[in-house]
Every structure is written in C-alpha cells, then in structure tokens.
Amino acid sequence: MEASSESDIPPPLFGHVLTAIKVLIGVLMLAAISINFANVIARRVFDAPLIWAEEILVFIIVWMVYTGAVLISWQGKHLTMDLVSSSLKGWPRIFVQALSTLILMGLSVFVVSHSYGIILTFVDTGQRSIAAGIPMYVPHFAIPLGFVLIFIATVLKAKRQLTSSTPPGPENES
C-alpha cells in the first residue's frame, strides 16, 4: 500500500463525503451480492425468479459507478490520454493540465444541467421502473450527484495545485 502524500488528503468536509461514498459503495455491493444470491436460489430451488432483481441490480451498478467516479476523480486515476502530455515539461504541461481541468469542469456542468431536466420530467410524470416500481428519478439522481461531486473534487484539486509551491510534474501529478 502506498503512503498518502499531503495532496491526497482531502479537506475535512470533503473527506467525510469521500468516506460516505466508500461506505455507500460497500453497502450497495453487499446488497447487490445478496439480491443476486437470493435470485439464484429463488430461480434454481423454487423455480420462481425475483423478476425485479435484475432491474434493481442495474440501478445499484449505476449508483456505484457515478459515486465511485468521485473517488477516482479525487485520486486522479481516471482514464486519460496522456501520451503527449506526460512528456511535456514546465508551462506546456501546466497549460495542458489546466485545459484538461477546465474541460472536465465544463463537462460536469453540462451533464448536471441536462440531468436536472430529465429528473424533473421523471418527477412530473411519476414514471416508475417496470419490474420494481422504483421512481425513475432515484436511479437517475446518481448522475448529477456524481458530477456535482466530481466538479467539487476537480475544483479542490486545482486549487491545491495552484497554491502548492511545487509545479505539477510526474511525481506530483494528480
């Protein structure tokens, strides 16, 4: 296990948010395993599958992905196309990292603004999932929540890089 650098330690309030996300993902994983196991038993032993199980598992995966993306964003371990940028030094590297940060922030705003309208439509129409009867805004709420938290994580990381005394480099990269 790697030792955490000071740049990996989040501010206290956001640290609590990240911890809550880890707990949420753990609980959701246990719930998914339990539902899947119960469905296998119901199908194989009683020949009566839980028709809502697959739908709920998809919703659980959606929540795990969008909340887990916040953890990945904070750690700076999301997929990047860094073939060129990793070889840059000094100001060109800083420029590319700043541009990447601004694009991620812009994408987050775009996704949140569009998700908001879709969620309002689900609330207004009262649309529910077919098998489980879950209000459709519940699984869809994971998307804007995840991207709002990704935006916050990106801002906090950018602020930390701007105020740090060492310029971003391969060893200081986030």
Backbone hydrogen bonds in HBPLUS format (Angstrom, degrees):
<---DONOR---> <-ACCEPTOR-->    atom                        ^
c    i                          cat <-CA-CA->   ^        H-A-AA   ^      H-
h    n   atom  resd res      DA  || num        DHA   H-A  angle D-A-AA Bond
n    s   type  num  typ     dist DA aas  dist angle  dist       angle   num
A0008-ASP N   A0005-SER O   2.99 MM   3  5.41 151.8  2.07 110.6 119.2     1
A0009-ILE N   A0006-GLU O   3.25 MM   3  5.46 151.6  2.33 103.5 111.5     2
A0015-GLY N   A0011-PRO O   2.73 MM   4  5.79 146.5  1.84 159.9 171.2     3
A0016-HIS N   A0012-PRO O   3.07 MM   4  6.42 144.7  2.19 146.9 154.7     4
A0016-HIS N   A0013-LEU O   3.15 MM   3  5.24 123.8  2.49  95.4 108.6     5
A0017-VAL N   A0013-LEU O   3.17 MM   4  6.57 149.2  2.27 141.4 149.9     6
A0018-LEU N   A0014-PHE O   2.88 MM   4  6.20 159.2  1.92 151.1 155.9     7
A0019-THR N   A0015-GLY O   2.95 MM   4  6.17 153.5  2.02 143.4 150.9     8
A0020-ALA N   A0016-HIS O   2.87 MM   4  6.08 157.7  1.92 146.3 152.5     9
A0021-ILE N   A0017-VAL O   2.92 MM   4  6.21 150.0  2.01 147.1 155.6    10
A0022-LYS N   A0018-LEU O   3.01 MM   4  6.31 155.6  2.07 145.5 151.7    11
A0023-VAL N   A0019-THR O   2.98 MM   4  6.30 159.5  2.02 152.5 157.7    12
A0024-LEU N   A0020-ALA O   2.83 MM   4  6.02 161.9  1.86 148.7 154.3    13
A0025-ILE N   A0021-ILE O   2.86 MM   4  6.07 163.5  1.88 154.1 157.7    14
A0026-GLY N   A0022-LYS O   3.00 MM   4  6.21 156.2  2.05 143.9 150.7    15
A0027-VAL N   A0023-VAL O   2.88 MM   4  6.15 162.5  1.91 157.1 161.4    16
A0028-LEU N   A0024-LEU O   2.83 MM   4  6.02 164.1  1.86 153.2 158.2    17
A0029-MET N   A0025-ILE O   2.86 MM   4  6.00 152.3  1.94 145.2 152.8    18
A0030-LEU N   A0026-GLY O   3.02 MM   4  6.28 161.2  2.05 148.5 153.0    19
A0031-ALA N   A0027-VAL O   2.87 MM   4  6.11 156.1  1.93 149.6 156.9    20
A0032-ALA N   A0028-LEU O   2.84 MM   4  6.04 156.8  1.89 147.4 153.6    21
A0033-ILE N   A0029-MET O   2.95 MM   4  6.19 160.2  1.99 150.5 155.6    22
A0034-SER N   A0030-LEU O   2.94 MM   4  6.11 160.5  1.98 146.5 152.2    23
A0035-ILE N   A0031-ALA O   2.85 MM   4  6.05 164.7  1.88 153.8 157.8    24
A0036-ASN N   A0032-ALA O   2.91 MM   4  5.99 164.2  1.93 147.7 152.7    25
A0037-PHE N   A0033-ILE O   2.88 MM   4  6.01 160.9  1.91 148.8 154.4    26
A0038-ALA N   A0034-SER O   2.85 MM   4  6.02 164.2  1.88 150.4 155.1    27
A0039-ASN N   A0035-ILE O   2.88 MM   4  6.04 152.2  1.96 146.7 154.6    28
A0040-VAL N   A0036-ASN O   2.97 MM   4  6.24 155.1  2.03 147.8 154.1    29
A0041-ILE N   A0037-PHE O   2.99 MM   4  6.29 167.0  2.01 155.6 158.4    30
A0042-ALA N   A0038-ALA O   2.85 MM   4  6.00 165.8  1.87 148.9 153.6    31
A0043-ARG N   A0039-ASN O   2.84 MM   4  5.94 155.8  1.90 146.3 153.0    32
A0044-ARG N   A0040-VAL O   2.84 MM   4  5.91 173.0  1.84 156.3 158.7    33
A0045-VAL N   A0041-ILE O   2.80 MM   4  5.38 155.5  1.86 142.9 151.4    34
A0048-ALA N   A0042-ALA O   2.91 MM   6  5.37 175.4  1.91 139.7 138.1    35
A0053-ALA N   A0050-LEU O   3.05 MM   3  5.45 158.2  2.10 115.0 121.8    36
A0056-ILE N   A0052-TRP O   3.07 MM   4  6.29 166.0  2.09 159.5 163.4    37
A0057-LEU N   A0053-ALA O   2.89 MM   4  6.10 158.2  1.93 154.7 161.3    38
A0058-VAL N   A0054-GLU O   3.03 MM   4  6.29 151.7  2.11 146.2 153.0    39
A0059-PHE N   A0055-GLU O   3.08 MM   4  6.44 157.7  2.13 148.0 154.0    40
A0060-ILE N   A0056-ILE O   2.86 MM   4  6.14 154.8  1.92 151.4 158.7    41
A0061-ILE N   A0057-LEU O   2.95 MM   4  6.17 157.8  2.00 146.4 152.1    42
A0062-VAL N   A0058-VAL O   2.95 MM   4  6.24 156.6  2.01 149.5 155.9    43
A0063-TRP N   A0059-PHE O   3.08 MM   4  6.39 162.8  2.11 149.9 153.3    44
A0064-MET N   A0060-ILE O   2.90 MM   4  6.16 158.2  1.95 151.1 157.8    45
A0065-VAL N   A0061-ILE O   2.86 MM   4  6.03 159.2  1.90 154.6 159.5    46
A0066-TYR N   A0062-VAL O   3.06 MM   4  6.25 177.8  2.06 158.7 158.9    47
A0067-THR N   A0063-TRP O   3.03 MM   4  5.95 155.4  2.09 144.4 151.2    48
A0068-GLY N   A0064-MET O   2.85 MM   4  5.57 145.3  1.97 131.8 143.0    49
A0069-ALA N   A0065-VAL O   2.91 MM   4  6.00 136.7  2.10 140.4 150.9    50
A0070-VAL N   A0067-THR O   3.13 MM   3  5.47 143.5  2.27 103.8 113.5    51
A0071-LEU N   A0068-GLY O   3.07 MM   3  5.26 117.2  2.48 100.0 114.0    52
A0072-ILE N   A0068-GLY O   3.09 MM   4  6.46 161.6  2.13 152.5 157.6    53
A0073-SER N   A0069-ALA O   2.86 MM   4  5.99 155.0  1.93 141.6 148.7    54
A0074-TRP N   A0070-VAL O   2.92 MM   4  6.16 158.7  1.96 150.0 155.6    55
A0075-GLN N   A0071-LEU O   3.02 MM   4  6.25 158.4  2.07 148.7 154.3    56
A0076-GLY N   A0072-ILE O   2.91 MM   4  5.99 116.1  2.33 136.0 152.6    57
A0077-LYS N   A0072-ILE O   3.04 MM   5  5.30 156.2  2.10 151.3 152.2    58
A0076-GLY N   A0073-SER O   3.12 MM   3  4.91 142.1  2.27  93.0 104.3    59
A0086-SER N   A0082-ASP O   2.96 MM   4  5.37 153.2  2.03 132.1 137.1    60
A0087-SER N   A0084-VAL O   3.05 MM   3  5.64 149.6  2.14 114.6 123.3    61
A0088-LEU N   A0085-SER O   3.20 MM   3  5.18 154.9  2.27 100.4 108.0    62
A0094-ILE N   A0090-GLY O   3.07 MM   4  6.38 158.6  2.12 150.6 157.4    63
A0095-PHE N   A0091-TRP O   2.80 MM   4  5.96 161.4  1.83 157.4 162.1    64
A0096-VAL N   A0092-PRO O   2.99 MM   4  6.22 163.2  2.01 148.4 152.2    65
A0097-GLN N   A0093-ARG O   2.94 MM   4  6.14 161.5  1.97 151.4 156.7    66
A0098-ALA N   A0094-ILE O   2.85 MM   4  6.01 155.4  1.91 147.8 155.0    67
A0099-LEU N   A0095-PHE O   2.86 MM   4  6.07 159.0  1.90 151.0 157.0    68
A0100-SER N   A0096-VAL O   2.92 MM   4  6.08 157.1  1.97 145.5 151.9    69
A0101-THR N   A0097-GLN O   2.93 MM   4  6.13 154.4  2.00 144.5 151.4    70
A0102-LEU N   A0098-ALA O   2.91 MM   4  6.16 160.1  1.95 150.7 155.8    71
A0103-ILE N   A0099-LEU O   2.92 MM   4  6.13 154.3  1.99 148.5 155.6    72
A0104-LEU N   A0100-SER O   3.01 MM   4  6.24 161.1  2.04 147.5 152.4    73
A0105-MET N   A0101-THR O   2.95 MM   4  6.19 157.2  2.01 148.5 155.0    74
A0106-GLY N   A0102-LEU O   2.87 MM   4  6.03 158.1  1.92 145.9 152.2    75
A0107-LEU N   A0103-ILE O   2.81 MM   4  6.00 160.7  1.85 152.5 157.9    76
A0108-SER N   A0104-LEU O   2.94 MM   4  6.09 153.1  2.01 143.0 150.4    77
A0109-VAL N   A0105-MET O   3.04 MM   4  6.34 159.1  2.09 149.0 153.5    78
A0110-PHE N   A0106-GLY O   2.94 MM   4  6.18 161.4  1.98 150.3 155.8    79
A0111-VAL N   A0107-LEU O   2.91 MM   4  6.13 169.1  1.92 156.0 157.9    80
A0112-VAL N   A0108-SER O   2.97 MM   4  6.09 167.6  1.98 152.2 156.0    81
A0113-SER N   A0109-VAL O   2.94 MM   4  6.03 165.2  1.96 150.7 155.1    82
A0114-HIS N   A0110-PHE O   3.07 MM   4  6.26 157.2  2.13 149.8 155.7    83
A0115-SER N   A0111-VAL O   2.84 MM   4  5.91 156.1  1.90 150.1 157.5    84
A0116-TYR N   A0112-VAL O   2.97 MM   4  6.02 152.2  2.05 147.9 154.3    85
A0118-ILE N   A0114-HIS O   3.35 MM   4  6.66 157.3  2.41 144.5 150.3    86
A0119-ILE N   A0115-SER O   2.87 MM   4  6.09 163.2  1.90 157.9 162.4    87
A0120-LEU N   A0116-TYR O   2.96 MM   4  6.21 157.7  2.02 148.8 155.0    88
A0121-THR N   A0117-GLY O   3.07 MM   4  6.30 148.1  2.17 140.0 148.3    89
A0122-PHE N   A0118-ILE O   3.00 MM   4  6.39 155.3  2.06 149.2 155.5    90
A0123-VAL N   A0119-ILE O   2.91 MM   4  6.20 156.1  1.97 151.5 158.2    91
A0124-ASP N   A0120-LEU O   2.82 MM   4  6.00 165.9  1.84 150.4 154.5    92
A0125-THR N   A0121-THR O   2.91 MM   4  6.02 159.0  1.95 150.9 156.2    93
A0126-GLY N   A0122-PHE O   2.90 MM   4  5.70 128.4  2.17 135.0 147.2    94
A0136-MET N   A0127-GLN O   2.95 MM   9  5.85 174.0  1.96 143.7 144.9    95
A0129-SER N   A0134-ILE O   2.75 MM   5  5.19 153.6  1.82 140.8 148.7    96
A0133-GLY N   A0129-SER O   3.20 MM   4  4.77 132.6  2.44 110.7 120.7    97
A0138-VAL N   A0135-PRO O   3.01 MM   3  5.82 155.6  2.08 121.9 128.3    98
A0140-HIS N   A0136-MET O   3.42 MM   4  6.47 161.2  2.46 143.4 148.6    99
A0141-PHE N   A0137-TYR O   2.86 MM   4  5.71 130.4  2.11 139.5 148.8   100
A0142-ALA N   A0139-PRO O   3.38 MM   3  5.90 154.9  2.44 108.7 114.9   101
A0143-ILE N   A0140-HIS O   3.18 MM   3  5.78 147.7  2.29 113.3 120.2   102
A0145-LEU N   A0141-PHE O   3.18 MM   4  6.22 162.7  2.21 153.4 158.4   103
A0146-GLY N   A0142-ALA O   2.88 MM   4  5.83 160.5  1.92 141.0 147.1   104
A0147-PHE N   A0143-ILE O   3.03 MM   4  6.27 164.3  2.06 154.3 158.5   105
A0148-VAL N   A0144-PRO O   2.82 MM   4  5.94 151.7  1.89 150.3 157.3   106
A0149-LEU N   A0145-LEU O   3.07 MM   4  6.29 164.4  2.10 151.0 155.0   107
A0150-ILE N   A0146-GLY O   2.84 MM   4  6.08 144.4  1.96 142.8 154.1   108
A0151-PHE N   A0147-PHE O   2.90 MM   4  5.99 156.7  1.96 140.1 146.0   109
A0152-ILE N   A0148-VAL O   2.97 MM   4  6.30 159.1  2.02 147.6 152.9   110
A0153-ALA N   A0149-LEU O   2.87 MM   4  6.05 162.0  1.90 145.9 151.1   111
A0154-THR N   A0150-ILE O   2.84 MM   4  6.02 156.5  1.90 149.6 156.3   112
A0155-VAL N   A0151-PHE O   2.91 MM   4  6.18 158.4  1.96 152.2 157.9   113
A0156-LEU N   A0152-ILE O   2.90 MM   4  6.13 166.1  1.92 155.2 158.9   114
A0157-LYS N   A0153-ALA O   2.91 MM   4  6.09 159.7  1.95 148.4 154.0   115
A0158-ALA N   A0154-THR O   2.89 MM   4  6.02 159.7  1.94 147.1 153.2   116
A0159-LYS N   A0155-VAL O   2.84 MM   4  6.01 161.5  1.88 151.9 157.2   117
A0160-ARG N   A0156-LEU O   2.96 MM   4  6.11 156.0  2.02 142.5 149.3   118
A0161-GLN N   A0157-LYS O   2.91 MM   4  6.19 152.9  1.99 146.5 153.8   119
A0162-LEU N   A0158-ALA O   2.86 MM   4  6.09 156.9  1.91 150.9 157.4   120
A0163-THR N   A0159-LYS O   2.98 MM   4  6.16 147.8  2.09 146.9 155.0   121
A0164-SER N   A0160-ARG O   2.98 MM   4  5.97 117.7  2.38 135.9 150.2   122
A0172-ASN N   A0169-GLY O   3.00 MM   3  5.03 134.8  2.21 101.3 114.6   123
A0173-GLU N   A0169-GLY O   2.79 MM   4  5.44 105.4  2.35 154.6 169.2   124
